[in-house]
């Protein structure tokens, strides 16, 4: 729950609370009853605790007592395996998102002297395999091309990109940016710049090795206990095996210049691209 669409929802709920409280109260009651429904509330419930073995062994009896007093029947109905079957809420959410948050270019006018320029889209379709080399390329773009073009030359406070290997979604973003149209031009030129980079890396294996080493450093950075617990929990939720992680790591270590070319072509053929900008009226008028 977040973002501008959620802000609209909160405003709607506030209006309902002030003018139609009984209807809103009934919605909240329905949510509570659904969550605590005796026959099904236990299925899918997860208790995630991070600690060393001594701590976990010590609190185990207390945890078991806590679980016993939670509402619901531990032998109640079992839901479908939603790792293999799409959850019905996902289907409904996708339909609602088409109406409430269509993939269109958007501009949000605020009183500001700088811009926040974003662009994103899909590079991979559902079912396509994403190589670990993508992590090397996206990091190279974030710390190289975008840093130079958006921050150093463009004057923005920040310029970066994100790539989600699980969804195939890639995004650009600038932060406190004095430019608008120029930054979008930088994003659009990224594919061609990456093709040129691939040619240079073929002639400079040391530069390619540096890019790989930087990515491995991100993978193996030191973690606090809560970060370790969060990562372990997310891996469990997603069903990410150690074999998969090792395969992904091997692909990072084996990254070649050709992987940069392949990623560049996907950037040039980005699917369902959309632009979102937060800026001033003057900046939008200047960018037409």
BAVOBA-702611 format. One record per residue (C-alpha): residue number from 1; chain; x, y, z. Coordinates in steps of 0.25 Angstrom, whole numbers, plus 5000, padded with zeros to 4 digits. Each point is the difference from the previous one (the first is absolute). Layout:
REM BAVOBA-702611
<node n="NUM" chain="A" x="X" y="Y" z="Z"/>
...
***
This chain:
REM BAVOBA-702611
<node n="1" chain="A" x="5000" y="5000" z="5000"/>
<node n="2" chain="A" x="5007" y="5013" z="4995"/>
<node n="3" chain="A" x="5001" y="5010" z="4989"/>
<node n="4" chain="A" x="4991" y="5010" z="4994"/>
<node n="5" chain="A" x="4989" y="4990" z="4998"/>
<node n="6" chain="A" x="5000" y="4996" z="5014"/>
<node n="7" chain="A" x="4999" y="5015" z="5004"/>
<node n="8" chain="A" x="4987" y="5000" z="4992"/>
<node n="9" chain="A" x="4995" y="4988" z="5008"/>
<node n="10" chain="A" x="5003" y="5007" z="5013"/>
<node n="11" chain="A" x="4992" y="5012" z="4996"/>
<node n="12" chain="A" x="4988" y="4992" z="4996"/>
<node n="13" chain="A" x="5001" y="4992" z="5013"/>
<node n="14" chain="A" x="5001" y="5014" z="5008"/>
<node n="15" chain="A" x="4987" y="5005" z="4992"/>
<node n="16" chain="A" x="4993" y="4987" z="5004"/>
<node n="17" chain="A" x="5004" y="5001" z="5014"/>
<node n="18" chain="A" x="4995" y="5014" z="5001"/>
<node n="19" chain="A" x="4987" y="4998" z="4992"/>
<node n="20" chain="A" x="4996" y="4985" z="5000"/>
<node n="21" chain="A" x="5007" y="4994" z="5013"/>
<node n="22" chain="A" x="4990" y="4988" z="5001"/>
<node n="23" chain="A" x="5004" y="4996" z="4986"/>
<node n="24" chain="A" x="5015" y="5001" z="5003"/>
<node n="25" chain="A" x="4998" y="4993" z="5013"/>
<node n="26" chain="A" x="4994" y="4988" z="4993"/>
<node n="27" chain="A" x="5011" y="4999" z="4990"/>
<node n="28" chain="A" x="5010" y="5000" z="5012"/>
<node n="29" chain="A" x="4992" y="4989" z="5007"/>
<node n="30" chain="A" x="4999" y="4992" z="4987"/>
<node n="31" chain="A" x="5015" y="5001" z="4999"/>
<node n="32" chain="A" x="5002" y="4995" z="5015"/>
<node n="33" chain="A" x="4990" y="4989" z="4998"/>
<node n="34" chain="A" x="5007" y="4995" z="4988"/>
<node n="35" chain="A" x="5014" y="5000" z="5006"/>
<node n="36" chain="A" x="4995" y="4993" z="5013"/>
<node n="37" chain="A" x="4990" y="4990" z="4993"/>
<node n="38" chain="A" x="5002" y="4988" z="5009"/>
<node n="39" chain="A" x="5001" y="4990" z="4989"/>
<node n="40" chain="A" x="5010" y="5007" z="4991"/>
<node n="41" chain="A" x="5008" y="5010" z="5008"/>
<node n="42" chain="A" x="5011" y="4991" z="5004"/>
<node n="43" chain="A" x="5003" y="4996" z="4986"/>
<node n="44" chain="A" x="5011" y="5008" z="4994"/>
<node n="45" chain="A" x="5004" y="5007" z="5013"/>
<node n="46" chain="A" x="5015" y="5002" z="5002"/>
<node n="47" chain="A" x="5008" y="5003" z="5012"/>
<node n="48" chain="A" x="5013" y="5005" z="4997"/>
<node n="49" chain="A" x="5011" y="5002" z="5011"/>
<node n="50" chain="A" x="5015" y="5003" z="4998"/>
<node n="51" chain="A" x="5010" y="4996" z="5011"/>
<node n="52" chain="A" x="5011" y="4991" z="5003"/>
<node n="53" chain="A" x="4998" y="4986" z="5003"/>
<node n="54" chain="A" x="5001" y="5002" z="5015"/>
<node n="55" chain="A" x="4989" y="5011" z="5000"/>
<node n="56" chain="A" x="4991" y="4992" z="4991"/>
<node n="57" chain="A" x="5002" y="4987" z="5009"/>
<node n="58" chain="A" x="4997" y="5008" z="5012"/>
<node n="59" chain="A" x="4987" y="5007" z="4995"/>
<node n="60" chain="A" x="4995" y="4987" z="4993"/>
<node n="61" chain="A" x="4990" y="4996" z="5011"/>
<node n="62" chain="A" x="4995" y="5015" z="5001"/>
<node n="63" chain="A" x="4998" y="5000" z="4985"/>
<node n="64" chain="A" x="4992" y="4987" z="5000"/>
<node n="65" chain="A" x="4991" y="5005" z="5011"/>
<node n="66" chain="A" x="4998" y="5013" z="4992"/>
<node n="67" chain="A" x="4995" y="4992" z="4988"/>
<node n="68" chain="A" x="4991" y="4992" z="5008"/>
<node n="69" chain="A" x="4992" y="5012" z="5005"/>
<node n="70" chain="A" x="4999" y="5006" z="4986"/>
<node n="71" chain="A" x="4985" y="5000" z="4995"/>
<node n="72" chain="A" x="4997" y="4989" z="4990"/>
<node n="73" chain="A" x="5000" y="4985" z="4998"/>
<node n="74" chain="A" x="5014" y="4995" z="4996"/>
<node n="75" chain="A" x="4993" y="4988" z="4994"/>
<node n="76" chain="A" x="4991" y="5009" z="4991"/>
<node n="77" chain="A" x="4998" y="5001" z="4985"/>
<node n="78" chain="A" x="5013" y="5001" z="4992"/>
<node n="79" chain="A" x="5001" y="5010" z="4989"/>
<node n="80" chain="A" x="5005" y="4997" z="4986"/>
<node n="81" chain="A" x="5015" y="5000" z="4997"/>
<node n="82" chain="A" x="5002" y="5014" z="4995"/>
<node n="83" chain="A" x="5014" y="4997" z="4995"/>
<node n="84" chain="A" x="4994" y="4992" z="4989"/>
<node n="85" chain="A" x="4986" y="5006" z="4999"/>
<node n="86" chain="A" x="4998" y="5015" z="4998"/>
<node n="87" chain="A" x="4992" y="5006" z="5012"/>
<node n="88" chain="A" x="4987" y="5005" z="4997"/>
<node n="89" chain="A" x="5003" y="5014" z="5006"/>
<node n="90" chain="A" x="5011" y="5002" z="4990"/>
<node n="91" chain="A" x="4991" y="4998" z="4988"/>
<node n="92" chain="A" x="4990" y="5010" z="5006"/>
<node n="93" chain="A" x="5011" y="5010" z="5004"/>
<node n="94" chain="A" x="5006" y="5000" z="4986"/>
<node n="95" chain="A" x="4986" y="5003" z="4994"/>
<node n="96" chain="A" x="4998" y="5011" z="5010"/>
<node n="97" chain="A" x="5014" y="5006" z="4997"/>
<node n="98" chain="A" x="4997" y="5001" z="4985"/>
<node n="99" chain="A" x="4989" y="5009" z="5004"/>
<node n="100" chain="A" x="5006" y="5008" z="5012"/>
<node n="101" chain="A" x="5015" y="5000" z="4996"/>
<node n="102" chain="A" x="5001" y="4998" z="4985"/>
<node n="103" chain="A" x="5014" y="5000" z="4993"/>
<node n="104" chain="A" x="5000" y="5015" z="4995"/>
<node n="105" chain="A" x="5010" y="5011" z="5001"/>
<node n="106" chain="A" x="4997" y="5009" z="5012"/>
<node n="107" chain="A" x="5004" y="5013" z="5005"/>
<node n="108" chain="A" x="4998" y="5005" z="5014"/>
<node n="109" chain="A" x="5001" y="5015" z="5002"/>
<node n="110" chain="A" x="5005" y="5005" z="5014"/>
<node n="111" chain="A" x="5007" y="5013" z="5004"/>
<node n="112" chain="A" x="5014" y="4996" z="4998"/>
<node n="113" chain="A" x="5013" y="5005" z="4994"/>
<node n="114" chain="A" x="5005" y="4986" z="4996"/>
<node n="115" chain="A" x="4994" y="4988" z="4993"/>
<node n="116" chain="A" x="4999" y="4985" z="5003"/>
<node n="117" chain="A" x="5000" y="4992" z="4987"/>
<node n="118" chain="A" x="4996" y="4986" z="4998"/>
<node n="119" chain="A" x="4999" y="4990" z="4989"/>
<node n="120" chain="A" x="4997" y="4985" z="5001"/>
<node n="121" chain="A" x="4995" y="4988" z="4992"/>
<node n="122" chain="A" x="5002" y="4985" z="4999"/>
<node n="123" chain="A" x="5013" y="4994" z="4994"/>
<node n="124" chain="A" x="4995" y="4985" z="5002"/>
<node n="125" chain="A" x="4987" y="4993" z="4998"/>
<node n="126" chain="A" x="4994" y="4990" z="5010"/>
<node n="127" chain="A" x="5007" y="4987" z="4999"/>
<node n="128" chain="A" x="5013" y="5006" z="4994"/>
<node n="129" chain="A" x="5013" y="4996" z="5007"/>
<node n="130" chain="A" x="5008" y="5012" z="5005"/>
<node n="131" chain="A" x="5015" y="4998" z="5000"/>
<node n="132" chain="A" x="5009" y="5004" z="5012"/>
<node n="133" chain="A" x="5007" y="5009" z="4990"/>
<node n="134" chain="A" x="4989" y="5009" z="5001"/>
<node n="135" chain="A" x="5004" y="5004" z="5014"/>
<node n="136" chain="A" x="5014" y="5004" z="4994"/>
<node n="137" chain="A" x="4994" y="5008" z="4989"/>
<node n="138" chain="A" x="4990" y="5008" z="5008"/>
<node n="139" chain="A" x="5010" y="5003" z="5011"/>
<node n="140" chain="A" x="5010" y="5005" z="4989"/>
<node n="141" chain="A" x="4989" y="5009" z="4995"/>
<node n="142" chain="A" x="4997" y="5005" z="5014"/>
<node n="143" chain="A" x="5014" y="5003" z="5004"/>
<node n="144" chain="A" x="5005" y="5004" z="4986"/>
<node n="145" chain="A" x="4991" y="5006" z="4989"/>
<node n="146" chain="A" x="4989" y="5005" z="5009"/>
<node n="147" chain="A" x="5009" y="5006" z="5010"/>
<node n="148" chain="A" x="5008" y="5007" z="4989"/>
<node n="149" chain="A" x="4989" y="5005" z="4992"/>
<node n="150" chain="A" x="4989" y="5003" z="5010"/>
<node n="151" chain="A" x="5008" y="5004" z="5012"/>
<node n="152" chain="A" x="5014" y="5005" z="4996"/>
<node n="153" chain="A" x="4996" y="5006" z="4987"/>
<node n="154" chain="A" x="4985" y="5003" z="5002"/>
<node n="155" chain="A" x="5002" y="5005" z="5014"/>
<node n="156" chain="A" x="4989" y="4992" z="5007"/>
<node n="157" chain="A" x="5002" y="4996" z="5014"/>
<node n="158" chain="A" x="4999" y="4985" z="4996"/>
<node n="159" chain="A" x="4997" y="4992" z="4988"/>
<node n="160" chain="A" x="4999" y="4985" z="5000"/>
<node n="161" chain="A" x="4992" y="4988" z="4995"/>
<node n="162" chain="A" x="4994" y="4987" z="5006"/>
<node n="163" chain="A" x="4998" y="4986" z="4994"/>
<node n="164" chain="A" x="4991" y="4990" z="5007"/>
<node n="165" chain="A" x="5005" y="4986" z="4995"/>
<node n="166" chain="A" x="4987" y="4993" z="5005"/>
<node n="167" chain="A" x="4991" y="5009" z="4992"/>
<node n="168" chain="A" x="5009" y="5005" z="4988"/>
<node n="169" chain="A" x="4996" y="5014" z="5003"/>
<node n="170" chain="A" x="5010" y="5011" z="4998"/>
<node n="171" chain="A" x="4999" y="5015" z="5004"/>
<node n="172" chain="A" x="5008" y="5013" z="4999"/>
<node n="173" chain="A" x="4999" y="5011" z="5011"/>
<node n="174" chain="A" x="5007" y="5013" z="5002"/>
<node n="175" chain="A" x="4999" y="5008" z="5013"/>
<node n="176" chain="A" x="5000" y="5015" z="5002"/>
<node n="177" chain="A" x="5003" y="5002" z="4986"/>
<node n="178" chain="A" x="5001" y="5013" z="4993"/>
<node n="179" chain="A" x="4996" y="4994" z="4987"/>
<node n="180" chain="A" x="4988" y="4993" z="4994"/>
<node n="181" chain="A" x="5000" y="4998" z="4985"/>
<node n="182" chain="A" x="5016" y="4998" z="5000"/>
<node n="183" chain="A" x="4999" y="4989" z="5011"/>
<node n="184" chain="A" x="4989" y="4993" z="4992"/>
<node n="185" chain="A" x="5010" y="5001" z="4988"/>
<node n="186" chain="A" x="5011" y="4993" z="5008"/>
<node n="187" chain="A" x="4990" y="4989" z="5004"/>
<node n="188" chain="A" x="4997" y="4998" z="4985"/>
<node n="189" chain="A" x="5014" y="5000" z="4996"/>
<node n="190" chain="A" x="5004" y="4989" z="5010"/>
<node n="191" chain="A" x="4999" y="4988" z="4991"/>
<node n="192" chain="A" x="5009" y="5006" z="4989"/>
<node n="193" chain="A" x="5010" y="5004" z="5011"/>
<node n="194" chain="A" x="5000" y="4986" z="5005"/>
<node n="195" chain="A" x="5003" y="4995" z="4986"/>
<node n="196" chain="A" x="5012" y="5009" z="5000"/>
<node n="197" chain="A" x="5004" y="4995" z="5013"/>
<node n="198" chain="A" x="5000" y="4986" z="4996"/>
<node n="199" chain="A" x="5009" y="5003" z="4989"/>
<node n="200" chain="A" x="5010" y="5006" z="5009"/>
<node n="201" chain="A" x="4999" y="4989" z="5011"/>
<node n="202" chain="A" x="5004" y="4990" z="4989"/>
<node n="203" chain="A" x="5013" y="5007" z="4999"/>
<node n="204" chain="A" x="5002" y="5003" z="5014"/>
<node n="205" chain="A" x="4998" y="4987" z="5009"/>
<node n="206" chain="A" x="5005" y="5007" z="5012"/>
<node n="207" chain="A" x="4988" y="5010" z="5000"/>
<node n="208" chain="A" x="4991" y="4988" z="4998"/>
<node n="209" chain="A" x="5006" y="4993" z="5012"/>
<node n="210" chain="A" x="4999" y="5013" z="5008"/>
<node n="211" chain="A" x="4985" y="5000" z="4997"/>
<node n="212" chain="A" x="4998" y="4986" z="5004"/>
<node n="213" chain="A" x="5008" y="5002" z="5013"/>
<node n="214" chain="A" x="4991" y="5011" z="5004"/>
<node n="215" chain="A" x="4988" y="4992" z="4998"/>
<node n="216" chain="A" x="5005" y="4989" z="5009"/>
<node n="217" chain="A" x="5004" y="5010" z="5010"/>
<node n="218" chain="A" x="4985" y="5004" z="5001"/>
<node n="219" chain="A" x="4996" y="4985" z="5001"/>
<node n="220" chain="A" x="5010" y="4998" z="5012"/>
<node n="221" chain="A" x="4999" y="5013" z="5007"/>
<node n="222" chain="A" x="4999" y="4999" z="5015"/>
<node n="223" chain="A" x="4986" y="4999" z="5006"/>
<node n="224" chain="A" x="4994" y="5003" z="5014"/>
<node n="225" chain="A" x="4992" y="4989" z="5007"/>
<node n="226" chain="A" x="4987" y="5006" z="4996"/>
<node n="227" chain="A" x="5005" y="5001" z="4985"/>
<node n="228" chain="A" x="5004" y="4985" z="5001"/>
<node n="229" chain="A" x="4986" y="4997" z="5005"/>
<node n="230" chain="A" x="4993" y="5008" z="4990"/>
<node n="231" chain="A" x="5008" y="4994" z="4988"/>
<node n="232" chain="A" x="4998" y="4986" z="5006"/>
<node n="233" chain="A" x="4985" y="5002" z="5001"/>
<node n="234" chain="A" x="4998" y="5006" z="4986"/>
<node n="235" chain="A" x="5008" y="4988" z="4994"/>
<node n="236" chain="A" x="4991" y="4990" z="5008"/>
<node n="237" chain="A" x="4987" y="5008" z="4995"/>
<node n="238" chain="A" x="5005" y="5000" z="4985"/>
<node n="239" chain="A" x="5005" y="4986" z="5001"/>
<node n="240" chain="A" x="5014" y="5004" z="4996"/>
<node n="241" chain="A" x="5009" y="4988" z="5001"/>
<node n="242" chain="A" x="5015" y="5000" z="5003"/>
<node n="243" chain="A" x="5002" y="4993" z="4986"/>
<node n="244" chain="A" x="4993" y="5011" z="4993"/>
<node n="245" chain="A" x="5008" y="5011" z="5008"/>
<node n="246" chain="A" x="5013" y="4992" z="4996"/>
<node n="247" chain="A" x="4996" y="5000" z="4986"/>
<node n="248" chain="A" x="4997" y="5015" z="5000"/>
<node n="249" chain="A" x="5014" y="5002" z="5006"/>
<node n="250" chain="A" x="5007" y="4992" z="4990"/>
<node n="251" chain="A" x="4993" y="5008" z="4989"/>
<node n="252" chain="A" x="5005" y="5013" z="5006"/>
<node n="253" chain="A" x="5014" y="4995" z="5000"/>
<node n="254" chain="A" x="4999" y="4995" z="4986"/>
<node n="255" chain="A" x="4994" y="5013" z="4994"/>
<node n="256" chain="A" x="5005" y="5004" z="4986"/>
<node n="257" chain="A" x="5000" y="5012" z="4992"/>
<node n="258" chain="A" x="4989" y="4993" z="4992"/>
<node n="259" chain="A" x="4991" y="5000" z="5012"/>
<node n="260" chain="A" x="5001" y="5016" z="5000"/>
<node n="261" chain="A" x="4995" y="4999" z="4985"/>
<node n="262" chain="A" x="4989" y="4991" z="5003"/>
<node n="263" chain="A" x="4995" y="5009" z="5012"/>
<node n="264" chain="A" x="5002" y="5013" z="4991"/>
<node n="265" chain="A" x="4990" y="4994" z="4989"/>
<node n="266" chain="A" x="4990" y="4997" z="5011"/>
<node n="267" chain="A" x="5001" y="5014" z="5005"/>
<node n="268" chain="A" x="4998" y="5005" z="4986"/>
<node n="269" chain="A" x="4988" y="4991" z="4998"/>
<node n="270" chain="A" x="4994" y="5003" z="5014"/>
<node n="271" chain="A" x="4986" y="4995" z="5001"/>
<node n="272" chain="A" x="4988" y="5009" z="5006"/>
<node n="273" chain="A" x="5009" y="5012" z="5003"/>
<node n="274" chain="A" x="4995" y="5011" z="5008"/>
<node n="275" chain="A" x="5005" y="5013" z="5005"/>
<node n="276" chain="A" x="4997" y="5007" z="5014"/>
<node n="277" chain="A" x="5005" y="5014" z="5004"/>
<node n="278" chain="A" x="4998" y="5008" z="5012"/>
<node n="279" chain="A" x="5004" y="5015" z="4996"/>
<node n="280" chain="A" x="4995" y="5014" z="5000"/>
<node n="281" chain="A" x="4991" y="5007" z="4990"/>
<node n="282" chain="A" x="5011" y="5007" z="4994"/>
<node n="283" chain="A" x="5009" y="4988" z="4998"/>
<node n="284" chain="A" x="4988" y="4993" z="4993"/>
<node n="285" chain="A" x="4998" y="5012" z="4991"/>
<node n="286" chain="A" x="5014" y="5000" z="4996"/>
<node n="287" chain="A" x="5001" y="4986" z="4997"/>
<node n="288" chain="A" x="4987" y="5001" z="4992"/>
***
